[in-house]
Amino acid sequence: MTDSLGAGPEFSTGSGSDPERESPQNAPGYPQEGDGPAEPMEERVSRETSASSPTDVPRETSAAATPPTPMTAAQLAERAAAFDDDLTPLARAAQATVMVRAGIPQEQLARPAETRVFVVANQKGGVGKTTSTVNLAAALTQLGQRVLVIDLDPQGNASTALNIEHRQGTPSSYELLVDGAAIADLARPCPDAAGLWVVPATIDLAGAEIELVSVVAREQRLKKALDAHPRIGSAATAGEDRFDYVFIDCPPSLGLLTLNALVAGAEMLIPIQAEYYALEGLGQLLATVDMVRAHLNPQLAVSTIVLTMYDARTRLAAGVAHEVREHFGDQVLKTAIPRSVRVSEAPSYGQTVMTYDPGSPGALSYLEAAREIVTRGSLS
């Protein structure tokens, strides 16, 4: 047994054996036995740390460092605009949410030389007239514009979405049309959007058409009120405090209320739902516009058409969009407003989608549509 064990490899750990390979204790520079007195561990760690550090920064100096100067709202908006083209959709949505919550306009676009008055009308109900009115108005304030919304729908849905009181008896567009009250006495600031003012509508407005039947120049009542407002006009007449945009939200009919709006406005914005039924009544609406242009308001023009409730998954929506663009050409905005649950939810909280969920696809689409409206006006 002894001979068999002796014939094998030697496993002795005595002085004649080789040192273990890759042992950190045997690496060059590591203090070995017989090299002199061992250096205390604390001093060695301190010396190595000091040698590897390029500079010594005292704690007192680091703690007393000057904090960065906070950026102003204008600087934040400028920086956001500079990097806007490089943002991913998710980053763009996050940026919109943060800036709206902070009350910072996302851009500062050039203001028009004079107030642009838009009539938002379509006699077909449920195509997004009120939704487009309130969201475009709120989006324009995010682009540095000052906006006035006049609610001419007795249902008062625009007033609801903009969080404006419109109980029966509240001073409203009824007093404006029937009693000749001044807009300046009726307009109320929107609590959720700086630079946005609203003339609310109450249920009293439902009887206004009957009461105006015997009034002379009954279709001119709203135009006279707008002409008399000191903040509506050109830069020379109304000054820097002027409204840049006026949106008149019409009821889903072609009665006297809508006629007042068509006579008062210079531009017409028509929301068209991306469905077949929405096209059927469009011919009647355009015939009414031609009649108003011929007899009452030669300046009226259909300047903007916006496709709403667009569902890119269906061929029907694509077909309707193609037909509308082919017929109206450049009047149709490039941005189509998609179907969005957030857009529908927002009014139940007394908000527009621009403040309810600024990063949602609906909010970003309305912001892009508003940007188109502003840039088109500046080019014309």
C-alpha positions in Angstrom: 0.0 0.0 0.0 2.8 2.3 0.8 4.5 1.7 -2.5 1.4 2.4 -4.5 0.9 5.7 -2.8 4.5 6.7 -3.2 4.4 6.2 -7.0 1.8 8.8 -7.3 2.2 12.6 -7.6 3.6 14.5 -4.7 1.1 16.7 -2.8 3.6 18.0 -0.2 3.1 21.6 1.0 6.6 21.8 2.2 9.4 24.2 1.2 10.1 22.2 -2.0 6.7 22.7 -3.6 5.9 25.5 -6.1 3.7 28.4 -4.9 0.0 28.3 -5.8 -0.7 30.0 -9.2 -2.8 33.2 -9.4 -2.7 33.7 -5.7 -3.2 37.4 -4.9 -0.9 37.2 -1.9 2.0 36.2 -4.3 1.4 39.0 -6.8 4.2 41.5 -7.4 4.0 44.5 -5.1 2.1 42.7 -2.4 4.1 42.7 0.9 5.8 39.4 1.4 7.4 37.8 4.4 10.9 39.2 5.0 10.3 42.5 3.0 10.3 44.6 6.2 7.8 45.8 8.7 4.1 45.5 7.5 2.3 48.7 6.8 -0.9 49.2 8.7 -4.0 48.6 6.6 -5.6 52.0 7.3 -2.5 53.9 6.1 -2.2 51.8 3.0 -5.8 52.3 2.0 -5.5 56.1 2.6 -2.3 56.3 0.6 -3.8 54.3 -2.4 -7.0 56.3 -2.4 -5.1 59.6 -2.4 -2.8 58.5 -5.2 -5.7 57.4 -7.5 -7.8 60.6 -6.9 -6.9 63.4 -9.3 -8.0 66.2 -7.0 -9.0 66.6 -3.4 -12.3 68.4 -2.9 -13.0 69.3 0.7 -16.4 68.5 2.0 -17.0 72.0 3.1 -16.5 73.3 -0.5 -18.8 70.6 -2.0 -21.6 71.4 0.5 -21.3 75.1 -0.1 -21.5 74.8 -3.9 -23.8 77.4 -5.5 -27.2 75.9 -6.5 -28.2 76.3 -10.1 -30.3 79.3 -11.0 -33.9 78.3 -11.7 -35.0 78.8 -15.4 -37.8 81.2 -16.2 -41.0 80.0 -18.0 -39.7 81.6 -21.3 -36.4 79.8 -21.0 -38.1 76.5 -20.4 -40.4 76.9 -23.4 -37.4 77.9 -25.6 -35.4 74.9 -24.5 -38.4 72.6 -25.1 -38.9 74.0 -28.5 -35.3 73.6 -29.4 -35.3 69.8 -28.7 -38.9 69.2 -29.7 -38.0 67.7 -33.1 -35.9 65.0 -31.4 -38.5 63.8 -29.0 -40.1 60.4 -29.2 -43.9 60.3 -28.9 -43.7 59.2 -25.3 -41.3 62.0 -24.4 -43.5 64.5 -26.3 -46.5 63.4 -24.2 -44.5 63.6 -21.0 -43.3 67.1 -21.9 -46.8 68.3 -22.7 -48.1 67.0 -19.4 -45.4 68.7 -17.3 -45.7 72.0 -19.1 -49.5 72.2 -18.9 -49.5 71.3 -15.2 -46.9 74.0 -14.6 -48.9 76.6 -16.5 -46.2 77.1 -19.1 -47.2 77.7 -22.8 -45.6 75.0 -24.9 -44.7 77.4 -27.6 -44.9 81.2 -28.3 -46.1 81.5 -31.9 -46.6 84.8 -33.7 -49.9 86.5 -33.0 -52.1 87.5 -35.9 -52.2 91.2 -36.9 -55.9 91.3 -36.1 -58.5 89.2 -34.3 -59.6 86.2 -36.3 -63.3 85.3 -35.8 -64.1 81.7 -36.4 -67.7 80.3 -36.7 -67.8 76.6 -35.7 -70.9 75.2 -37.4 -72.4 72.0 -38.8 -76.1 71.4 -38.7 -75.5 67.7 -38.1 -75.2 66.9 -34.4 -72.5 64.8 -32.8 -69.7 65.6 -35.2 -67.5 67.3 -32.6 -68.4 71.0 -32.9 -68.3 71.8 -29.2 -65.4 69.4 -28.6 -63.3 71.0 -31.3 -64.2 74.5 -30.2 -63.1 74.1 -26.6 -60.1 72.0 -27.3 -58.8 74.2 -30.1 -59.3 77.2 -27.9 -57.4 75.7 -25.0 -54.7 74.5 -27.4 -54.2 78.0 -28.8 -53.5 79.3 -25.3 -50.7 76.7 -25.1 -49.3 78.4 -28.2 -49.2 81.8 -26.6 -52.6 83.1 -28.0 -55.4 84.9 -26.4 -58.8 83.4 -27.1 -62.5 84.3 -26.6 -65.2 81.6 -26.8 -68.8 82.6 -27.3 -71.3 79.7 -26.5 -74.4 80.0 -28.7 -75.7 76.5 -28.0 -78.6 76.5 -25.5 -77.3 73.2 -24.1 -74.2 75.1 -22.8 -71.8 72.2 -23.4 -68.9 74.5 -24.2 -69.5 76.3 -20.9 -69.4 73.0 -19.1 -66.2 71.8 -20.7 -64.5 75.1 -19.8 -65.7 75.0 -16.2 -67.9 78.2 -16.5 -71.1 78.7 -14.5 -74.2 78.6 -16.7 -77.2 78.0 -14.5 -80.4 79.6 -15.6 -80.3 83.3 -14.9 -76.6 83.6 -15.2 -75.6 86.5 -17.5 -74.9 84.8 -20.8 -75.1 85.1 -24.6 -78.9 85.4 -24.2 -78.5 88.9 -22.7 -76.0 89.6 -25.5 -78.4 88.9 -28.3 -81.8 89.8 -26.7 -80.9 92.7 -24.4 -77.8 94.1 -26.2 -75.5 93.5 -23.3 -71.7 94.1 -23.9 -69.4 91.2 -24.3 -67.0 92.7 -21.8 -69.7 92.5 -19.1 -70.5 88.8 -19.8 -67.1 87.2 -20.5 -65.6 85.1 -17.7 -62.0 83.8 -17.5 -61.5 80.1 -17.8 -60.0 78.8 -14.5 -57.9 76.1 -16.2 -56.4 78.0 -19.2 -54.7 81.4 -18.8 -55.6 83.7 -21.7 -59.0 82.0 -22.4 -62.3 83.9 -21.8 -65.8 82.6 -22.2 -69.3 84.0 -22.8 -71.5 81.2 -21.4 -74.8 80.0 -22.7 -77.9 79.1 -20.6 -81.1 77.4 -21.3 -82.7 80.9 -21.7 -81.1 81.0 -25.1 -83.6 78.4 -26.3 -86.3 81.1 -26.5 -84.0 83.8 -28.1 -85.0 82.9 -31.7 -88.7 83.6 -30.9 -87.9 86.8 -29.1 -85.7 88.1 -31.9 -88.3 87.5 -34.7 -89.7 91.0 -34.4 -86.4 92.8 -33.8 -85.0 94.9 -36.6 -81.7 93.6 -38.0 -82.0 90.6 -35.8 -79.2 88.7 -37.7 -76.7 91.5 -36.9 -76.9 91.5 -33.1 -73.8 89.4 -32.5 -71.7 91.3 -35.1 -72.5 94.6 -33.5 -71.5 93.3 -30.1 -68.2 92.0 -31.5 -67.5 95.3 -33.3 -68.1 97.2 -30.0 -65.7 95.1 -27.9 -62.5 97.1 -27.2 -60.3 94.0 -27.3 -61.4 92.8 -30.7 -59.7 94.4 -33.8 -56.3 95.1 -35.2 -53.1 95.8 -33.3 -53.6 99.5 -34.1 -57.1 99.7 -32.8 -57.2 97.1 -30.0 -53.6 97.2 -28.9 -51.5 94.4 -27.4 -54.2 93.3 -25.1 -56.5 92.2 -28.0 -58.0 88.8 -28.4 -56.2 86.8 -31.1 -59.0 84.4 -31.8 -62.7 84.3 -31.3 -64.6 81.0 -31.5 -68.4 81.0 -31.8 -69.9 77.6 -31.0 -73.1 77.2 -32.8 -76.1 74.9 -32.1 -76.7 71.9 -34.4 -79.2 73.8 -36.6 -79.3 76.5 -39.2 -81.6 78.8 -37.3 -81.3 82.5 -36.2 -78.6 81.7 -33.7 -76.3 80.2 -36.3 -77.2 82.9 -38.7 -76.0 85.5 -36.2 -72.7 83.7 -36.0 -72.3 83.4 -39.8 -72.9 87.2 -40.1 -70.4 88.0 -37.4 -67.6 85.8 -38.4 -65.0 86.1 -41.1 -63.8 82.4 -41.2 -65.8 79.2 -40.9 -64.5 76.1 -39.2 -66.4 72.9 -40.1 -65.8 69.7 -38.1 -66.6 66.6 -40.2 -67.0 63.2 -38.6 -65.1 60.6 -40.6 -68.4 58.7 -41.4 -70.7 58.7 -44.4 -73.7 60.4 -42.8 -71.5 63.5 -42.0 -71.1 64.2 -45.7 -74.8 64.1 -46.5 -75.7 67.4 -44.8 -72.6 69.2 -45.9 -74.1 70.4 -49.1 -77.0 72.1 -47.3 -74.5 73.8 -45.0 -72.4 75.1 -47.9 -75.6 76.4 -49.6 -76.4 78.4 -46.5 -72.9 79.8 -46.4 -73.2 80.9 -50.0 -76.5 82.6 -49.3 -75.1 84.5 -46.3 -72.0 85.5 -48.3 -74.2 86.8 -51.1 -76.6 88.8 -49.0 -75.3 89.5 -45.5 -71.6 88.9 -45.0 -69.4 88.9 -48.2 -66.2 88.3 -46.1 -67.3 84.9 -44.8 -65.1 82.1 -46.1 -64.8 78.4 -45.3 -61.2 78.5 -44.2 -60.8 75.4 -42.1 -62.2 71.9 -42.2 -61.1 69.4 -39.5 -61.7 65.6 -39.6 -62.9 64.3 -36.2 -63.4 60.9 -34.6 -61.0 59.5 -37.2 -60.4 55.7 -36.8 -57.4 54.8 -38.9 -58.2 51.1 -38.6 -61.3 51.3 -40.8 -61.5 51.7 -44.6 -64.6 53.9 -44.2 -62.7 56.6 -42.3 -59.9 56.6 -44.9 -62.4 56.8 -47.7 -64.3 59.7 -46.2 -61.0 61.5 -45.5 -59.9 61.0 -49.0 -63.1 62.3 -50.4 -63.1 65.4 -48.2 -59.5 66.2 -49.0 -60.1 65.7 -52.7 -63.1 68.1 -52.7 -61.8 70.8 -50.3 -58.0 70.6 -50.9 -55.9 72.8 -48.6 -58.9 73.9 -46.5 -58.7 70.5 -44.7 -56.2 70.4 -41.9 -53.5 67.8 -42.3 -54.1 66.7 -38.7 -57.1 64.4 -38.1 -58.5 64.1 -34.6 -58.6 60.4 -33.6 -61.3 58.7 -31.5 -60.2 59.0 -27.9 -61.8 58.0 -24.7 -59.9 60.8 -22.9 -61.5 63.5 -25.2 -65.0 62.1 -24.2 -64.2 61.9 -20.5 -62.8 65.4 -20.0 -66.1 67.3 -20.0 -67.4 65.2 -17.1 -64.6 66.7 -15.0 -65.3 70.2 -16.2 -62.1 70.3 -18.3 -60.9 70.1 -21.9 -58.7 67.2 -22.8 -55.8 69.7 -23.0 -55.8 69.9 -19.2 -57.4 66.6 -18.3 -54.7 64.5 -20.1 -52.3 66.7 -22.0 -50.2 63.7 -23.2 -53.1 61.8 -24.7 -53.3 61.3 -28.5 -56.4 63.5 -28.6 -54.8 66.4 -26.8 -51.6 66.2 -28.9 -53.7 66.1 -32.1 -55.7 69.2 -31.1 -52.4 71.0 -30.3 -51.1 70.1 -33.7 -54.3 71.2 -35.4 -54.1 74.6 -33.5 -50.5 75.0 -34.6 -51.7 74.5 -38.2 -54.4 77.2 -37.8 -51.9 79.7 -36.5 -49.2 79.0 -39.1 -51.7 79.1 -41.9 -52.9 82.5 -40.8 -49.4 83.9 -40.6 -48.7 82.7 -44.2 -51.9 84.2 -45.7 
